[in-house]
Each structure stands twice: as C-alpha cells, then as structure tokens.
Amino acid sequence: MKLALKRVLNDAFHETLTKVDTDAFTFSYSIDDGPGPVAESAVDNYFGVVKLTESDNGTLVEWSSKFESENDGEVADFCNPIYTALLSALKETLS
C-alpha cells in the first residue's frame, strides 16, 4: 500500500509515511525537515525503514535509514541515540 501521510513529531521532525507493507511487516518514511543535522538544508533524501521479523525469541525490529549529507557521521550520531531510545521504550512497553 502506498501512502503519503505527513506528521510533525515533537514540533521538530517533519516526516512522511511513504509505504506500509503489512505482508512484509515493514513501513517506510522520509524525514523532510528537522533539527540540526536532519534539517532540510543539511540532509537530502532521508528515508527510513522499519522491519519486523518473527523469531524463536520474539520479534526482531530492524530500523535502517539512508540519506545524503556532507556530514554522514553527524547525522548518524544524532539519529542513532534517538532510534535506540525509541526501541528501548518499545521493548519496555511490551515487556
């Protein structure tokens, strides 16, 4: 299913939900603007994908992203702690 739903998260991140594939347990989104290294002027073509995979130990959540920036490390250093915190909160909520 193709989508183009937009939201503003925490008054900072402008995102577009671009695809939901219920059969593959994935969704994709873009960050269209945000703070610091993910600002529209600092990064291009930021796309993230979240994929769920069933395993013997539960559900594996894979969160990946691709983007174009002159400061790849800065973008990764900014985003990775956010994704880690979100995944930890999800795990705590589901435990």
Backbone as CSV, one residue per row, in Angstrom:
resi,resn,N_x,N_y,N_z,CA_x,CA_y,CA_z,C_x,C_y,C_z
1,MET,0.848,-1.163,0.000,0.000,0.000,0.000,0.904,1.239,0.000
2,LYS,0.705,2.146,-0.924,1.473,3.387,-0.989,0.707,4.478,-0.250
3,LEU,1.441,5.252,0.522,0.853,6.317,1.321,1.639,7.593,1.138
4,ALA,1.119,8.653,1.660,1.855,9.909,1.745,1.284,10.704,2.920
5,LEU,1.245,10.084,4.082,0.730,10.722,5.280,1.847,11.515,5.944
6,LYS,1.561,12.754,6.294,2.562,13.620,6.889,2.253,13.864,8.354
7,ARG,3.343,14.083,9.146,3.160,14.453,10.545,4.352,15.296,10.976
8,VAL,4.136,16.032,12.065,5.213,16.762,12.723,5.338,16.161,14.110
9,LEU,6.490,15.578,14.386,6.736,14.869,15.638,7.513,15.778,16.585
10,ASN,6.984,15.946,17.795,7.639,16.760,18.828,7.933,18.182,18.358
11,ASP,7.080,18.722,17.519,7.263,20.076,16.971,8.614,20.266,16.289
12,ALA,9.235,19.164,15.833,10.581,19.284,15.277,10.805,18.470,14.004
13,PHE,10.331,17.243,13.977,10.601,16.338,12.856,9.408,16.313,11.916
14,HIS,9.637,16.720,10.680,8.597,16.672,9.652,8.814,15.390,8.863
15,GLU,7.866,14.481,8.972,8.014,13.154,8.364,6.845,12.851,7.437
16,THR,7.123,11.970,6.485,6.081,11.466,5.603,6.135,9.949,5.625
17,LEU,5.020,9.323,5.962,4.904,7.875,5.878,4.705,7.541,4.407
18,THR,5.665,6.845,3.822,5.645,6.634,2.375,5.127,5.267,1.953
19,LYS,5.244,4.276,2.836,4.802,2.934,2.449,4.564,2.087,3.693
20,VAL,3.520,1.286,3.636,3.247,0.267,4.643,3.017,-1.038,3.893
21,ASP,3.777,-2.062,4.247,3.615,-3.383,3.639,3.266,-4.351,4.767
22,THR,1.972,-4.593,4.946,1.535,-5.448,6.047,1.961,-6.896,5.850
23,ASP,2.108,-7.345,4.623,2.550,-8.718,4.366,4.012,-8.919,4.754
24,ALA,4.845,-7.895,4.535,6.272,-7.988,4.851,6.596,-7.394,6.226
25,PHE,5.580,-6.883,6.914,5.753,-6.270,8.238,6.791,-5.151,8.197
26,THR,6.640,-4.246,7.242,7.553,-3.109,7.119,6.768,-1.822,6.918
27,PHE,7.404,-0.721,7.284,6.917,0.578,6.864,8.119,1.461,6.556
28,SER,7.901,2.426,5.676,8.957,3.335,5.237,8.485,4.765,5.429
29,TYR,9.448,5.629,5.662,9.119,7.037,5.872,10.290,7.898,5.407
30,SER,10.005,9.170,5.215,11.065,10.134,4.931,11.063,11.177,6.035
31,ILE,12.253,11.729,6.300,12.340,12.914,7.148,12.519,14.076,6.185
32,ASP,11.538,14.964,6.179,11.525,16.072,5.233,12.196,17.324,5.806
33,ASP,12.226,17.429,7.128,12.878,18.543,7.809,12.971,18.184,9.280
34,GLY,13.907,18.790,9.956,14.063,18.520,11.369,15.156,19.378,11.958
35,PRO,15.523,19.087,13.188,16.552,19.887,13.844,17.965,19.471,13.419
36,GLY,18.893,20.395,13.575,20.316,20.103,13.401,20.663,19.385,12.119
37,PRO,21.324,18.235,12.243,21.848,17.536,11.071,20.785,16.907,10.164
38,VAL,19.528,16.874,10.595,18.473,16.364,9.709,17.592,17.488,9.179
39,ALA,18.069,18.721,9.320,17.354,19.865,8.749,17.330,19.734,7.232
40,GLU,16.304,20.286,6.646,16.149,20.223,5.182,17.391,20.740,4.463
41,SER,18.059,21.725,5.046,19.243,22.302,4.411,20.505,21.457,4.622
42,ALA,20.448,20.467,5.519,21.642,19.686,5.861,21.641,18.263,5.319
43,VAL,20.474,17.744,4.984,20.384,16.354,4.537,19.358,16.245,3.410
44,ASP,19.644,15.373,2.471,18.731,15.110,1.351,18.345,13.642,1.347
45,ASN,17.148,13.385,0.854,16.687,12.009,0.616,16.853,11.107,1.828
46,TYR,16.386,11.560,2.981,16.443,10.744,4.194,15.243,9.807,4.175
47,PHE,15.524,8.516,4.070,14.466,7.503,4.084,14.789,6.463,5.133
48,GLY,13.807,6.142,5.939,13.961,5.118,6.959,13.012,3.966,6.691
49,VAL,13.419,2.784,7.144,12.604,1.580,7.009,12.622,0.852,8.346
50,VAL,11.448,0.441,8.792,11.326,-0.389,9.984,10.738,-1.720,9.540
51,LYS,11.420,-2.806,9.925,11.002,-4.147,9.522,10.911,-5.026,10.762
52,LEU,9.819,-5.767,10.864,9.617,-6.719,11.951,9.771,-8.130,11.414
53,THR,10.528,-8.955,12.145,10.721,-10.346,11.762,10.471,-11.215,12.981
54,GLU,9.648,-12.220,12.819,9.355,-13.149,13.910,10.532,-14.103,14.097
55,SER,10.856,-14.376,15.363,11.919,-15.330,15.661,11.500,-16.180,16.851
56,ASP,12.313,-17.184,17.178,12.004,-18.047,18.319,12.019,-17.280,19.631
57,ASN,12.771,-16.177,19.683,12.900,-15.382,20.904,11.947,-14.202,20.960
58,GLY,11.082,-14.046,19.987,10.160,-12.914,19.958,10.159,-12.267,18.594
59,THR,10.200,-10.963,18.585,10.174,-10.207,17.340,11.432,-9.358,17.238
60,LEU,12.114,-9.478,16.111,13.281,-8.666,15.823,12.812,-7.408,15.104
61,VAL,13.242,-6.248,15.597,12.919,-4.980,14.964,14.201,-4.436,14.342
62,GLU,14.185,-4.256,13.021,15.324,-3.678,12.313,14.928,-2.288,11.834
63,TRP,15.722,-1.292,12.201,15.456,0.088,11.825,16.667,0.586,11.062
64,SER,16.476,0.908,9.808,17.593,1.361,8.988,17.224,2.660,8.280
65,SER,18.250,3.375,7.851,17.999,4.607,7.110,19.099,4.833,6.085
66,LYS,18.741,5.608,5.068,19.679,6.041,4.034,19.448,7.526,3.830
67,PHE,20.519,8.226,3.543,20.409,9.666,3.349,21.640,10.172,2.628
68,GLU,21.558,11.412,2.165,22.684,12.085,1.538,23.002,13.326,2.357
69,SER,24.274,13.443,2.771,24.686,14.579,3.587,26.190,14.757,3.467
70,GLU,26.637,15.965,3.639,28.076,16.212,3.685,28.651,15.795,5.030
71,ASN,27.783,15.516,6.007,28.199,15.148,7.358,27.501,13.866,7.805
72,ASP,27.786,12.759,7.107,27.127,11.486,7.414,27.277,11.103,8.883
73,GLY,28.470,11.254,9.431,28.712,10.885,10.818,27.883,11.705,11.781
74,GLU,27.717,12.978,11.478,26.914,13.857,12.329,25.449,13.430,12.318
75,VAL,24.940,13.072,11.158,23.552,12.600,11.052,23.390,11.306,11.841
76,ALA,24.307,10.363,11.660,24.235,9.086,12.380,24.353,9.299,13.890
77,ASP,25.284,10.156,14.317,25.456,10.430,15.743,24.219,11.083,16.350
78,PHE,23.488,11.836,15.549,22.266,12.484,16.007,21.102,11.491,16.060
79,CYS,20.961,10.668,15.019,19.791,9.789,14.897,19.902,8.498,15.706
80,ASN,21.080,7.888,15.741,21.207,6.579,16.392,20.749,6.571,17.850
81,PRO,21.100,7.558,18.677,20.586,7.538,20.056,19.063,7.683,20.132
82,ILE,18.486,8.410,19.182,17.027,8.538,19.151,16.401,7.187,18.856
83,TYR,16.926,6.481,17.839,16.373,5.170,17.493,16.574,4.175,18.632
84,THR,17.717,4.212,19.283,17.986,3.320,20.407,16.984,3.581,21.537
85,ALA,16.736,4.848,21.836,15.786,5.197,22.893,14.370,4.761,22.531
86,LEU,13.992,4.964,21.285,12.644,4.559,20.863,12.466,3.046,20.927
87,LEU,13.476,2.300,20.480,13.391,0.838,20.536,13.395,0.346,21.983
88,SER,14.153,0.978,22.840,14.166,0.605,24.270,12.802,0.884,24.905
89,ALA,12.213,2.012,24.571,10.884,2.333,25.102,9.838,1.341,24.605
90,LEU,9.938,0.949,23.346,9.021,-0.047,22.797,9.180,-1.376,23.536
91,LYS,10.416,-1.795,23.748,10.672,-3.055,24.453,10.108,-3.006,25.877
92,GLU,10.313,-1.888,26.549,9.800,-1.739,27.914,8.285,-1.768,27.943
93,THR,7.671,-1.114,26.970,6.213,-1.088,26.900,5.639,-2.482,26.672
94,LEU,6.320,-3.279,25.857,5.805,-4.603,25.503,6.185,-5.690,26.514
95,SER,7.084,-5.371,27.427,7.523,-6.395,28.413,6.542,-6.511,29.540
